[in-house]
Amino acid sequence: MNEKLTVRQVVDQAVEAMLAMGQSPNTVWRAFYPRCTRLIRFYEQQQMEFYDPELTRAYTAMLYAKFHAGELSRQNYLNYLKTAERVDQMFLTGRIEWSCKSRHKREPLPSDFEYWHQKYLNANTFHPNTREDISWVIYKHLSWLLEQGYTDFSTMTEDVLGKYISFCAGTLSPGGVRNTLSYLRKFYDFLQINQAISINYMGFLAVSVHRPEKIQPAATQEELEKILAQINRATPIGKRDYAMILLGARLGLRADDIVRMKLDEIDWQAGQIKLLQQKTMKSLLLPLPAEVGEALKEYILHARPKTDFPHIFLRAQAPFQPLNAGSAVGYTYAKYQQKAGIERRPFDGKGFHSLRRMLAKDMTVAGIPVTTTAQILGHSNLNTVKQYISLDTVHLKECALDFRGIEVAGGVF
């Protein structure tokens, strides 16, 4: 918005927008608005009446300094920061779009680091999955720099990058190191183009690392039964979570496809689901098992909030909007795993995607042709299915014979 508004006018508009999106008056007036008054006081201290995004950025930098000095708790810092971001969004766009942060635990970054982090992400069009991966890699790098005493790029030296690469080599797999170097090289290219750095970084980031293939484990039916038993299906959240997990277990759908599923993608009469896969951007037509259909109907008819959104799965609290990303499904699944007493280790491959591997393995054990498994999973290349079939050592030899001479997209395997 180009209109000249006072900071109080922008705050009033933000309050109205929060109420309009379904936030309770109690939350808005007893939490959001009091935090806005801190921003207003900052403007008054600077003797500024009219709203200025640059001054708000100075305000968030001041908040970070207080947090870093121990004068502000982490939770209070994040609350004030989010409030300032929403007021700023109201001024710049005329509306507030509710967003949920990644489930990764992230400590706040200095304002200069966060500025370039977000500017790089906003300057590129990434696939949502890729964007989250890149964001996380950059965030970890910037957090490490903060631990080394850096709060901006002006004092960085080349040897710091060498130390960070050594750190990564000792904590990540070869594939993780490869991705880190690739993502950071592009990030530093962006910083150099925008004259944010002056160091010679290519000697450290232009390193090729071999990425070996790894077979991840599958969930078991016993684990699935324990997880489903933890869900309280008498509640709206329980009905939603039960339906989402069944879609992964019975149809092998990816988490990103589940959160983007729309009401009109279910053909109830034909008993089918037709959707566009986010990873491959190819259509997928699947039968709708009775168990899954009943779970979906129970949620849609008796628990889903009444909104104009076409998406099936929505937040259970206002604002009632689609889940932010597939990570929301993964977080939900992990929550019930913990309740079921299923132990997890970092990067153990036992997340929500393990349900997809479980389905593929069970289909193989049941003697279902590999071509059918590929169709259900939405793979056009049978090579991609091998990772799932490798989980079944008993039938592996038989499946290897099935692969021979089968025509697939791109030629004959």
SULDA-V691788 format. One record per helix or strand. SS is the DSSP state (helix for helix, strand for strand). FROM is the first residue (numbers start at 1). TO is the last residue. If there is no record, write none. Layout:
ss: {SS:SS}
from: {FROM:FROM}
to: {TO:TO}
//
This chain:
ss: {strand:helix:helix:strand:helix:helix:helix:helix:helix:helix:helix:helix:helix:helix:strand:helix:strand:strand:strand:helix:strand:strand:strand:helix:helix:helix:helix:helix:strand:strand}
from: {6:7:25:50:53:74:111:128:158:174:202:221:236:255:262:263:266:272:283:290:311:314:322:326:354:370:382:396:407:411}
to: {6:20:45:50:68:93:122:147:171:193:205:229:251:259:262:265:267:276:287:302:311:314:322:339:365:377:389:403:408:412}
//
